[in-house]
Amino acid sequence: MRLLVLTLVLLSSPAFAEDRPKALPPLYFSFAALQVADIHTTLRALDNGAVEVNPLLKGIASSPVKLTVVKVAGTAALFTASEALWRKGRKKTAIVLMIAGNVGMAAVVYRNYQIGGPR
């Protein structure tokens, strides 16, 4: 939840209102929301007996703090890459990157719900 609040604060700051493509802020927010949903559904699925299949997260997925730290770092890295792209004049690439990130995370969250997330 804190990730969502931090993202909202960032998106509403005057410094963020540069000549950024209008599609990016909602894509940033939805990606952050999906990360929060992924944390919640992953922990819920693990509590319900599921096993983490992502080898990069296998050792930390059962720890809410560690999982959140990794998710925040990953989110920051994706946002930084997207920001760097649009600043270099590659606005469409930045938008496509964020769309791909959102689609990927939506698939992960959907799968988490299927295998043991909230009912």
C-alpha positions as CSV (number, residue, x, y, z in Angstrom):
1,M,0.0,0.0,0.0
2,R,2.9,2.4,0.8
3,L,4.1,1.8,-2.8
4,L,0.8,3.1,-4.1
5,V,0.9,6.2,-1.8
6,L,4.5,6.9,-2.8
7,T,3.6,6.6,-6.5
8,L,0.6,8.9,-6.1
9,V,2.7,11.5,-4.3
10,L,5.3,11.3,-7.0
11,L,2.7,11.6,-9.8
12,S,1.0,14.6,-8.3
13,S,4.2,16.6,-7.6
14,P,4.7,19.7,-9.8
15,A,8.2,18.6,-10.8
16,F,6.6,15.5,-12.3
17,A,4.4,17.5,-14.7
18,E,7.2,18.0,-17.2
19,D,6.6,17.3,-20.9
20,R,6.1,13.6,-20.1
21,P,3.8,11.6,-22.3
22,K,0.3,11.7,-20.8
23,A,0.1,7.9,-20.9
24,L,3.0,7.3,-18.6
25,P,1.6,8.5,-15.2
26,P,-1.4,6.2,-15.3
27,L,0.8,3.3,-16.4
28,Y,3.2,4.0,-13.5
29,F,0.2,4.0,-11.1
30,S,-1.3,0.8,-12.5
31,F,2.1,-0.9,-12.4
32,A,2.5,0.1,-8.7
33,A,-1.0,-1.1,-8.0
34,L,-0.3,-4.4,-9.6
35,Q,2.9,-4.8,-7.6
36,V,0.9,-4.3,-4.4
37,A,-1.6,-6.9,-5.6
38,D,1.2,-9.3,-6.5
39,I,2.7,-9.0,-3.0
40,H,-0.7,-9.6,-1.4
41,T,-1.7,-12.5,-3.6
42,T,1.7,-14.1,-3.4
43,L,1.7,-14.1,0.4
44,R,-1.9,-15.3,0.4
45,A,-1.1,-18.1,-2.0
46,L,1.9,-19.2,0.0
47,D,-0.2,-19.2,3.2
48,N,-2.7,-21.4,1.3
49,G,0.0,-24.0,0.5
50,A,1.2,-22.8,-2.9
51,V,4.9,-22.8,-3.8
52,E,6.8,-19.8,-5.3
53,V,7.9,-20.9,-8.8
54,N,10.0,-17.8,-9.7
55,P,13.6,-18.9,-9.0
56,L,14.7,-15.3,-8.3
57,L,12.0,-14.9,-5.5
58,K,11.9,-18.5,-4.2
59,G,14.1,-17.7,-1.2
60,I,12.5,-14.4,-0.2
61,A,8.8,-14.8,-1.2
62,S,7.7,-16.0,2.2
63,S,9.0,-12.8,3.9
64,P,6.7,-9.8,3.5
65,V,9.5,-7.4,4.2
66,K,12.0,-8.9,1.8
67,L,9.4,-9.4,-0.9
68,T,8.3,-5.8,-0.6
69,V,11.9,-4.5,-0.8
70,V,12.5,-6.5,-4.0
71,K,9.2,-5.3,-5.5
72,V,9.9,-1.6,-4.7
73,A,13.4,-2.0,-6.2
74,G,12.1,-3.6,-9.3
75,T,9.4,-0.9,-9.6
76,A,11.9,1.8,-9.2
77,A,14.2,0.2,-11.9
78,L,11.3,0.0,-14.4
79,F,10.2,3.6,-13.7
80,T,13.8,4.8,-14.1
81,A,14.3,3.0,-17.4
82,S,11.0,4.4,-18.7
83,E,11.9,7.9,-17.6
84,A,15.3,7.6,-19.2
85,L,13.7,6.5,-22.5
86,W,11.3,9.4,-22.8
87,R,14.0,11.9,-21.8
88,K,16.1,10.6,-24.7
89,G,13.2,11.2,-27.1
90,R,12.0,7.6,-27.2
91,K,8.5,8.3,-25.8
92,K,6.8,5.4,-27.6
93,T,9.4,3.0,-26.4
94,A,8.9,4.2,-22.8
95,I,5.1,3.7,-23.1
96,V,5.5,0.3,-24.7
97,L,7.9,-0.7,-21.9
98,M,5.3,0.3,-19.3
99,I,2.5,-1.4,-21.1
100,A,4.6,-4.6,-21.3
101,G,5.3,-4.4,-17.6
102,N,1.6,-3.9,-16.7
103,V,0.6,-6.8,-18.9
104,G,3.2,-9.1,-17.4
105,M,2.3,-8.1,-13.8
106,A,-1.4,-8.5,-14.5
107,A,-0.8,-12.0,-15.7
108,V,1.2,-12.8,-12.6
109,V,-1.5,-11.4,-10.3
110,Y,-4.2,-13.3,-12.2
111,R,-2.2,-16.5,-11.8
112,N,-1.7,-15.9,-8.1
113,Y,-5.5,-15.5,-7.7
114,Q,-6.0,-18.8,-9.6
115,I,-3.6,-20.8,-7.4
116,G,-4.5,-19.5,-4.0
117,G,-5.2,-15.9,-3.8
118,P,-8.2,-14.3,-2.2
119,R,-11.5,-15.9,-2.9
